[in-house]
C-alpha cells in the first residue's frame, strides 16, 4: 500500500484486506494457499506451572550444610563460572484436556458481501508480499455471544449528456413536470449536467455465528427513486429487513425483504465492473420479499430455493406467489457466478394469468493475474393473452477487464437488448419495433484503497426506433453520456 509507512493507515489497509461485511459473502483463502478451515488443529501444549516453593517455618532454623572438601570427584567451584539454577518440577498435565476446535462451517450467504471478488483491485489484495483474496471491511463489535456490525455505502457522480430542460409526464410520479437534465429508460444516471447521488445505504447487523442473523438496512438515491416508485412511501426507504436462521451450517432459511440475486450487475455500482449498468440490468429484479432456503452443497457451491411476492415486489399486488431457483459457484480469483431462474404470474388483480419465466446466467472468470472476462445473458418469455402466444426478451452482454496495475484498470462492455414486444414495462416504447438496442461502454478505474473507487466512464447506445431525447428535446436514436464517479464501501 502506498501509505504503509504510516502506522494507522497501514493497519487500516491490512484490516480492509482481511475483513468481510452484507448481503454477505465468505472470505476465500489466497490463491495457492491452503484453506485454514482444512488445516489440522494445532497441538495442545500443557502450560508450565511455577515451581513449588516450601513455606518457611519461622520457629525452625535450617541446619547449615557442612562444606565439602575439594576432591577429584568434587572439585572446588569456579568463581568465574555462571551460577546454575536447579530445574523446577515437571509441569502437571491436564486431567481432562479441552476438545480440539470444531471444523469451520461451510460459507454462507450471510458471510459475504454482494460480491467479494471486486472488493480488492481485480479481486486481489497484496499484503506482506503475498496475494490475498478478501472482502470489504465493516465496523464490528462483540456483543454478548454475537457480533454487531455496521456497513456504509455511497456512490456519487457527475454526468455530462445532451439532455436539457423539458416538460414530460414523469412515470415515477405520474404528473407532468418541467425538469432539467432528466434521462429516460435508466435508473442511473437519472440526470445529467449536475452532481447526483446514485445510491447510498446504511446497514446494521447482529449475528450469532452459524445460528442466527438479523439485518436492517435503509437506502436512498436516484436508483431508489427510479426502481421503487411503485412501492408505498413507507417501504421505499427499506433496502433490507431480514432474519437468517441456520438449521445446520449447510442449511439455512431467510425471511424478509432483501436485495435480489437476479441480474449480473447490481445496484452497488462499486461492486460492478462499470460505473453504470447495461439497459437490461436496470430492470431485472433488484429487490424481493419472501422466503429463501439456502443449501450449501460444497464450500464453493450452493443452491437457493425462493418463494416471493412477485417480480420486484415488496407488496404482493395480485395475490399470486412467484418461485425462484439460484445455482451459485463462488471460487474468487477463478470463477464466480450465478444461474438464476424465475417463474411468476404478472397479471393484474382479476385478470387472466400472465405467465413469465426468466433466466439469467453470468460468470466472472479470471485469466491469470490481469484479465477478467464477464459474459452474461438474460432471457425472458411471457404469455401474451391477446395472441395466445409467448413473447421473448433476449439480452446478451460481455465485459472485458484488464488490470494495468493492482490499482488501475481498464474495462469495456458490449450489450444488446431485444424487447420488440415491449414486455419489460420500464422499457416500453410504443414504437413499431419496440426496444432493440446496441450499447458500448468504456471505463477507466482507479482504486487507491479496496473500499474506495474512482471511475471515468463513457457510454454510447443506439436503438432501432427514435426513443431517446437530445438537447432540443427531439426524439433521436442515439443515447450517450460521460460520467465521473466515486464510491466507497465500508
Buried (B, 14 or more C-beta within 10 A) or exposed (E): BEEEEEEEBBEBBBEBBBBBBBBBBBBBBBBEEEEEEEEEEEEEEEEEEEEEEEEEEEEEEEEEEEEEEEEEEEEEEEEEEEEEEEEEEEEEEEEEEEEEEEEBBBBBBBBBBBBBBBBBBBBBBBBEEEBBBBBBBBEBEEEEEBBBBBBBBBBBBBBBBBBBEBEEEEEEEEEEEEEEBBBBBBBBBBBBBEEBBBBBBBBBBBBBBBEBBBBBBBBBBBBBBBBBBBBEEEBBBBBBBBEBBBEEBBBBBBBBBBBBBBBBBBBBBBBBBBBBBBBBBBBBBBBBBBBBBBEBEEBBBBEBBBEBBBBBBBEBBBEBBBEBBBBBBBBBBBBBBBBBBBBBBBBEEEEEEBBBBBBBBBBBBBEEEBEBEBBBBBBBBBBEEEEEEBBEBBBBBBBBBBBEEBBBBEBBBBBBBBBBBBBBEBBBBEBEEBBBBBBBBBBBBBBBBBBBBBBBBBBBBBBBBBBBBBEEEEEBEEBBBBBBBBBBBB
